Amino acid sequence: MKIPWLVTLVYIILISLLSHQPSDGLPDNSLEFENIDKLFHFIEFSILGFLVYGSLSSQIDDYNQIFSLSIKVGILISFLDEYHQSFVQGRDSSLFDLIFDILGVLFGNFFHYKLFR
């Protein structure tokens, strides 16, 4: 396994571990910003999109194919993460969280493309 894929896989495992934390194990929202978790979802999945795009670009030369596959992988992981959270005590699956996950994946892909093309 190449290094970019290893980093991406470790990050996906980290997302799963964070999603498996019960709500009472999460830090209190002391910043008191409403819906701050949406920003966290966006950032978390922007990093994922960036990493998946980078991993694919180490093996594929066609930017359209990389972008398409990276978006599909990112969205699949977003769905699986939200589904997984529906089974964790005190957590729930949210359509809005999923939307911000997908927006993050799109942003991470676009950012990698613009940064390294």
Residue frames relative to the residue before (quaternion, step in Angstrom):
aa qw qx qy qz dx dy dz
M 1.0000 0.0000 0.0000 0.0000 0.00 0.00 0.00
K 0.4073 -0.7196 0.5097 0.2376 3.54 -0.88 0.94
I 0.6839 -0.5249 0.3367 0.3787 3.55 -1.22 0.57
P 0.6549 0.5035 -0.3618 0.4321 3.70 0.76 -0.79
W 0.6691 0.4881 -0.3043 0.4706 3.60 0.97 -0.80
L 0.6162 0.5428 -0.3429 0.4562 3.57 1.06 -0.69
V 0.6520 0.5014 -0.3052 0.4799 3.58 0.95 -0.88
T 0.6533 0.5145 -0.3037 0.4650 3.58 0.96 -0.88
L 0.6602 0.5033 -0.3038 0.4675 3.59 0.92 -0.87
V 0.6398 0.5067 -0.3252 0.4777 3.61 0.95 -0.82
Y 0.6512 0.5104 -0.3192 0.4622 3.60 0.98 -0.78
I 0.6334 0.5177 -0.3287 0.4720 3.61 1.00 -0.76
I 0.6352 0.5106 -0.3209 0.4826 3.58 1.02 -0.77
L 0.6291 0.5307 -0.3268 0.4646 3.59 1.02 -0.79
I 0.6236 0.5234 -0.3329 0.4757 3.60 0.98 -0.81
S 0.6674 0.5047 -0.3023 0.4566 3.59 0.90 -0.91
L 0.6554 0.5085 -0.3115 0.4634 3.57 0.96 -0.83
L 0.6548 0.4967 -0.3107 0.4776 3.59 0.98 -0.81
S 0.6644 0.5061 -0.2991 0.4614 3.58 1.01 -0.78
H 0.6604 0.5204 -0.3027 0.4487 3.56 1.18 -0.50
Q 0.4971 0.6492 -0.4304 0.3824 3.60 1.28 -0.05
P 0.4186 -0.6848 0.5259 0.2815 3.62 -0.82 0.91
S 0.6577 -0.5484 0.3397 0.3890 3.56 -1.14 0.58
D 0.6536 0.5048 -0.3358 0.4530 3.61 1.06 -0.60
G 0.6428 0.5031 -0.3277 0.4758 3.60 1.24 -0.14
L 0.5664 0.5962 -0.3788 0.4245 3.56 1.29 -0.06
P 0.5573 -0.6021 0.4369 0.3687 3.58 -1.11 0.58
D 0.5419 -0.6123 0.4679 0.3354 3.54 -1.15 0.66
N 0.4551 -0.6799 0.5031 0.2784 3.57 -1.02 0.78
S 0.0117 -0.8500 0.5258 -0.0301 3.55 0.43 1.24
L 0.5593 0.6027 -0.3994 0.4054 3.58 1.21 -0.26
E 0.2396 -0.8316 0.4640 0.1893 3.55 1.30 -0.43
F 0.3845 0.6548 -0.5393 0.3642 3.54 1.00 0.89
E 0.4278 -0.7011 0.5040 0.2674 3.53 -0.81 0.98
N 0.8574 0.0836 -0.1095 0.4958 3.55 -0.99 0.97
I 0.2090 0.7952 -0.5387 0.1839 3.61 1.07 0.67
D 0.5740 0.6054 -0.3790 0.4006 3.58 1.14 -0.55
K 0.5843 0.5741 -0.3760 0.4332 3.60 1.14 -0.54
L 0.6249 0.5228 -0.3258 0.4797 3.57 1.08 -0.77
F 0.6473 0.5149 -0.3147 0.4655 3.58 0.97 -0.83
H 0.6274 0.5177 -0.3337 0.4764 3.60 1.01 -0.78
F 0.6510 0.5236 -0.3129 0.4519 3.58 0.91 -0.92
I 0.6862 0.4786 -0.2882 0.4659 3.59 0.84 -0.96
E 0.6464 0.5420 -0.3120 0.4371 3.56 0.90 -0.98
F 0.7597 0.3758 -0.2087 0.4880 3.58 0.85 -0.93
S 0.5161 0.5775 -0.4279 0.4658 3.60 1.26 -0.14
I 0.6395 0.5092 -0.3129 0.4836 3.56 1.00 -0.85
L 0.6395 0.5203 -0.3249 0.4634 3.57 0.96 -0.84
G 0.6592 0.5092 -0.3091 0.4590 3.60 0.85 -0.94
F 0.6345 0.5325 -0.3100 0.4667 3.56 1.01 -0.87
L 0.7004 0.4766 -0.2704 0.4574 3.58 0.86 -0.97
V 0.6567 0.4968 -0.3194 0.4691 3.60 0.92 -0.85
Y 0.6372 0.5191 -0.3290 0.4650 3.59 0.94 -0.84
G 0.6697 0.5024 -0.2973 0.4590 3.57 0.93 -0.90
S 0.6474 0.5171 -0.3188 0.4602 3.57 0.98 -0.80
L 0.6756 0.4829 -0.2923 0.4743 3.57 0.93 -0.86
S 0.6662 0.5140 -0.3146 0.4393 3.59 0.97 -0.80
S 0.5885 0.5550 -0.3796 0.4489 3.59 1.23 -0.25
Q 0.7557 0.3592 -0.1936 0.5122 3.59 1.27 -0.27
I 0.7641 0.2963 -0.1453 0.5542 3.59 1.13 -0.60
D 0.3374 -0.7711 0.5101 0.1770 3.58 -0.98 0.83
D 0.6423 0.5431 -0.3180 0.4374 3.60 1.15 -0.54
Y 0.3999 -0.7582 0.4678 0.2156 3.60 -0.42 1.25
N 0.6395 0.5266 -0.3346 0.4491 3.59 0.99 -0.76
Q 0.6597 0.4974 -0.2991 0.4774 3.56 1.00 -0.83
I 0.6307 0.5263 -0.3271 0.4671 3.59 1.00 -0.83
F 0.6765 0.5013 -0.2962 0.4509 3.57 0.81 -1.03
S 0.6733 0.5083 -0.2958 0.4482 3.58 0.85 -0.98
L 0.7021 0.4602 -0.2705 0.4712 3.57 0.81 -0.97
S 0.6462 0.5279 -0.3175 0.4504 3.57 0.99 -0.81
I 0.6342 0.5119 -0.3231 0.4809 3.58 1.02 -0.78
K 0.6600 0.5113 -0.3088 0.4556 3.59 0.90 -0.90
V 0.6578 0.4938 -0.3107 0.4763 3.60 0.92 -0.88
G 0.6663 0.5147 -0.3007 0.4479 3.60 0.91 -0.92
I 0.6646 0.4881 -0.2987 0.4805 3.57 0.96 -0.85
L 0.6226 0.5328 -0.3401 0.4614 3.60 1.00 -0.77
I 0.6711 0.4782 -0.2987 0.4814 3.59 0.90 -0.88
S 0.6087 0.5478 -0.3466 0.4575 3.61 1.07 -0.69
F 0.6618 0.4963 -0.2977 0.4765 3.59 0.90 -0.93
L 0.6732 0.4982 -0.2971 0.4586 3.57 0.88 -0.95
D 0.6398 0.5266 -0.3238 0.4566 3.59 1.02 -0.77
E 0.6770 0.4702 -0.2968 0.4821 3.60 0.89 -0.86
Y 0.6285 0.5212 -0.3328 0.4717 3.58 1.02 -0.74
H 0.6363 0.5338 -0.3123 0.4611 3.56 0.96 -0.89
Q 0.6652 0.5161 -0.3094 0.4421 3.60 0.91 -0.87
S 0.5915 0.5865 -0.3740 0.4077 3.59 1.12 -0.51
F 0.6944 0.4483 -0.2706 0.4936 3.60 1.25 -0.32
V 0.5953 0.5734 -0.3616 0.4314 3.60 1.26 -0.17
Q 0.5357 -0.6581 0.4322 0.3051 3.55 -0.86 1.04
G 0.8348 0.1775 -0.1658 0.4941 3.54 -0.86 1.05
R 0.6525 0.4505 -0.3170 0.5204 3.59 1.27 -0.02
D 0.1181 -0.7859 0.5993 0.0963 3.54 -1.24 0.30
S 0.4803 -0.6247 0.5334 0.3074 3.48 -1.36 0.25
S 0.0617 -0.8300 0.5540 -0.0189 3.56 -0.73 1.05
L 0.4861 -0.6585 0.4974 0.2875 3.56 -0.95 0.90
F 0.6547 0.5106 -0.3182 0.4576 3.59 0.98 -0.78
D 0.6154 0.5182 -0.3474 0.4818 3.59 1.05 -0.69
L 0.6415 0.5280 -0.3142 0.4593 3.57 0.97 -0.87
I 0.6357 0.5263 -0.3265 0.4608 3.59 0.96 -0.83
F 0.6934 0.4590 -0.2820 0.4784 3.59 0.91 -0.90
D 0.5695 0.5575 -0.3759 0.4728 3.60 1.17 -0.52
I 0.6975 0.4747 -0.2707 0.4636 3.58 0.81 -1.03
L 0.6259 0.5177 -0.3381 0.4753 3.61 1.00 -0.75
G 0.6354 0.5278 -0.3198 0.4641 3.56 1.05 -0.77
V 0.6338 0.5233 -0.3235 0.4688 3.58 0.96 -0.87
L 0.6563 0.5089 -0.3088 0.4636 3.59 0.90 -0.90
F 0.6648 0.5029 -0.3003 0.4635 3.57 0.92 -0.93
G 0.6591 0.5168 -0.3113 0.4489 3.61 0.90 -0.90
N 0.6387 0.5152 -0.3133 0.4779 3.56 1.04 -0.79
F 0.6756 0.4934 -0.2900 0.4648 3.55 0.84 -0.99
F 0.6525 0.5219 -0.3114 0.4526 3.58 0.95 -0.90
H 0.6551 0.4937 -0.3204 0.4738 3.62 0.93 -0.82
Y 0.6355 0.5367 -0.3227 0.4516 3.56 0.95 -0.89
K 0.7078 0.4613 -0.2665 0.4639 3.59 0.81 -0.99
L 0.6751 0.5170 -0.2918 0.4379 3.58 1.02 -0.79
F 0.8316 0.2558 -0.0892 0.4849 3.59 0.92 -0.88
R 0.4828 0.6803 -0.4598 0.3043 3.63 1.08 0.12
